[in-house]
Amino acid sequence: MCMLYLGCLATVFALSYGLVQFKRGNQERSQLAMRLRVVAQGGTVVALVVGGIMAGTTTRKKPAVKPTEGNLQTMGEQQTVEDKKK
């Protein structure tokens, strides 16, 4: 998660610096900053994708739920509460 924030900050910094240099008329520095912005944006996207993959691959054990009258339908049981009482 930290890499995502760093990538966003780097992108904003490079964009701001590039715009300031463009306004001052320094085309070489402006071009360099815009290239740096593209690299920072790419790094941010990579960090986002890797974080999403890592979050999606974590496995969690579901707690065992004992069947009661209130959760029979949510557990996928075909029997109704009335059938269980008989």
C-alpha positions as CSV (number, residue, x, y, z in Angstrom):
1,M,0.0,0.0,0.0
2,C,2.9,2.3,0.7
3,M,4.2,1.9,-2.8
4,L,0.9,3.1,-4.2
5,Y,1.1,6.3,-2.2
6,L,4.7,6.9,-3.2
7,G,3.8,6.4,-6.9
8,C,0.9,8.9,-6.6
9,L,3.1,11.5,-5.0
10,A,5.9,11.0,-7.5
11,T,3.3,11.4,-10.3
12,V,1.9,14.6,-8.9
13,F,5.4,16.0,-8.3
14,A,6.6,15.2,-11.8
15,L,3.5,16.7,-13.3
16,S,3.7,19.9,-11.3
17,Y,7.4,20.3,-11.9
18,G,6.9,19.7,-15.7
19,L,4.1,22.3,-15.9
20,V,6.1,24.9,-14.0
21,Q,9.1,24.3,-16.4
22,F,6.8,24.5,-19.4
23,K,5.3,27.8,-18.3
24,R,8.9,29.2,-17.8
25,G,9.8,28.1,-21.3
26,N,12.3,25.4,-20.4
27,Q,11.3,22.7,-22.9
28,E,14.1,20.3,-22.0
29,R,13.3,20.1,-18.3
30,S,9.6,20.0,-19.1
31,Q,10.1,17.0,-21.5
32,L,12.2,15.2,-18.9
33,A,9.6,15.8,-16.2
34,M,6.8,14.5,-18.4
35,R,8.8,11.3,-19.1
36,L,9.3,10.9,-15.4
37,R,5.6,11.3,-14.9
38,V,4.9,8.5,-17.3
39,V,7.3,6.2,-15.5
40,A,5.8,7.2,-12.1
41,Q,2.3,6.5,-13.4
42,G,3.4,3.1,-14.8
43,G,4.9,2.2,-11.4
44,T,1.7,3.2,-9.7
45,V,-0.4,1.0,-12.0
46,V,2.0,-1.9,-11.4
47,A,1.8,-1.4,-7.6
48,L,-2.0,-1.3,-7.9
49,V,-2.2,-4.5,-9.9
50,V,0.3,-6.4,-7.7
51,G,-1.6,-5.3,-4.6
52,G,-4.9,-6.4,-6.1
53,I,-3.4,-9.8,-7.0
54,M,-1.9,-10.2,-3.6
55,A,-5.2,-9.3,-1.9
56,G,-7.2,-11.7,-4.1
57,T,-4.9,-14.7,-3.5
58,T,-5.1,-14.7,0.3
59,T,-7.1,-17.5,1.6
60,R,-9.3,-17.3,4.7
61,K,-11.0,-20.1,6.5
62,K,-14.7,-19.6,7.0
63,P,-15.8,-20.4,10.5
64,A,-18.0,-23.4,10.8
65,V,-21.6,-22.6,11.3
66,K,-23.9,-25.0,13.1
67,P,-27.3,-25.3,11.6
68,T,-30.0,-23.6,13.6
69,E,-33.6,-22.6,12.8
70,G,-32.5,-19.1,11.7
71,N,-29.7,-20.1,9.3
72,L,-31.0,-23.2,7.5
73,Q,-31.9,-21.2,4.4
74,T,-28.6,-19.4,4.3
75,M,-26.7,-22.6,4.5
76,G,-28.3,-24.0,1.3
77,E,-30.3,-26.6,3.1
78,Q,-33.3,-27.8,1.1
79,Q,-35.3,-28.6,4.1
80,T,-37.5,-26.1,5.8
81,V,-37.7,-25.4,9.5
82,E,-41.1,-27.1,9.6
83,D,-39.6,-30.3,8.1
84,K,-36.8,-30.3,10.7
85,K,-39.3,-30.1,13.6
86,K,-41.1,-33.3,12.4
